[in-house]
Amino acid sequence: MTRQVSQIVATNGCGVLLLVMLAGGFLPAAAHAQVHVNVNIGAPPPVIVQAAPTMLFLPGPAMYVAVGVPYDIFFVDGRYYYFHGDDWFWAAGYGGPWVHIVYRSLPPGLRKHNVVQLREFREHEYRVYTVQGPKFKGKSFRAASGKHDDDDHDNDHDRGHGKGKGRHE
């Protein structure tokens, strides 16, 4: 075997290095590699509505939801949350700019219920709101765009104790 090894070393310069590494036990037994994956979700398409959406309080999950718009926008603890695709975003107002948020950082109410359940709560409360019209006894407010809405607080009519920083109905 020694003759075979010396022939390999003589014919191939790389064989010398390999032989030294094998003899000395320098080949790593296990490589310790760290892999970091950074996925840029990017911002969702902008929320475009003609007027600030009405936010209705959902008693079951104890949060507000935008109604009459084709978006899943919720208001919890002073922030707006927008579900788009499979991702969550938050903003100071319903018009963004939206910042991606990981699921585990959502408020407990949004984590407790899946989006399908939240939509069912929204549809139920919206039916009550549209049937009762001006006699609606639930909590509601007009959503804040997030851009200089603080000027409107002099004219707020807080029927529902909403804290949406927008015009209350």
N, C-alpha and C positions, 0 to 999 in steps of 0.2 A: 504494500500500500504506500509506503514511503516513496518508492520509485515513481508511482503514478502521480502522487502529489507533486513531486519535484518536476515531473514532465509538464503538468498543468501550469505550475509557476513559471517555468522556463518559457512556455509558449504564449502565455497570456499574462500581461502585466497586472491586470485587474485581479487575477487569481491570487497574487501575493497579498493584496489587501484583504481579500476574502479569507485567505488562510490565516492571516494574523488575527482577524476579527473572530474567526471560529475558535482558534487556539486560545485566545485571551478571553473569550466569552463576552465580547463587546457588543454583540447583536442585542438590541433591546428586546426584552421578553414581552413587554406590552407598551405600546405607544400611548402616552397620555396627551390626547388632543382635546382642545376645547373648540366647540363650534358655536358661533354666534350668528343667529339669523335675524336680520332686521328687515321687516317687511313694511314698506311704505303703503299704507292703506290709501292715503290721499283723502281729500275732502269729497264728500258726496256732492251730487248735483245741487245747485242752490235751491232753496225753498222759495218758490215764487207764488205769491198770492196777491189778489187785488187789494185786499184790506186785511188788517190784523185779524187773525182767527179768534173765535170765541173759545175760551178754555172752560170746560165743564169739570166739576169735581166728581170723581168716581169714588163713592163711599167704600166700596169693597177693597180696592187696593190703596185707598187714601192718597190720591194724587189727582192732578188736573190733566186733561187731555184736550188736544185741539180737535174741534169738530167742524165739519163742512169744508174740509180741505183734504186733498189726496195724500196726506203725509201722516206718519206715525210720530207725532210730537207730543211729549209729555212734559209736565212742569212739576218738579219735586225739589224741595229745599232751596228755592231761589234760583234754580237753573232749568234751562230747557234741555230736553234730551230727545234726540232724533234717531229713530231706527231706520236704517237704509241697507238693503241687501241683507247681510248677516252681521252687520256691524252697528255699534252704538257710537253716537257723537253727542257732545254737549256744547252749549253756547249760552251767552248772556241774554240773547233774544231769539225770537222764533226765526229770524232771517239769517242767523249765523253771525260771524263766521264759525263754522262747526269744527270742533277738535275731536279727533278720535279718542275714545275711552275704552279701556279693556273691561270686559264683563265684570270681573271681580271688584272693580272700582265704582260700579253703579250703586245708587242708593238701594237699600234693602227692598223697598217696594217694587222696584223694577226687576230686581233679581228674583223676587218671590214668585212672580207671575210671568209666564211666557207671553210672547207678543200676541199669539192667537187669543189667549184669555183676555189680555188688555183690550184687544179690538172688540171682543164680545161685550166687555164692560162698557166700552165707549159707545157701541151701537145701541145698547139698551138705554143708556142715559141720554143719548142724542134723540132717540124716539120720544122719550118723556119730554125733553126740552122742546121739540118741535110741536108736539101735541098740546102742551100747556101754553106755549107762546109766552106772552108777557106775564102770565100767572105762574111761571116756573118758579118753584120754591127752592130749587137746588142752588148750590154755590157756582158762581161763574165769574169770569172777568175777560176783558179784551186783552189778548197777548201783547207783550211789549216787543218791539222790533230789536231793542238793544241799542238803538241809536238815538240818544237824547230824549228818551221817553219820560224822564223825570220831570219835564216841564208840564206834563199833563196831570200831575197829582192834585192840582187845585180843583179839578172838575170830577174827581173820582166819586163814584157812587158804589160803595162797598156793600152790596147786598149779601155777598157770600163769604166775606172775610178772605177772599183770595189774596195771595201775596205775589201776584204775577208782575208787579211793577209796571203794569199797563193800565189802560182805562177799564175800570170795573163797571159792570152792568148793574 
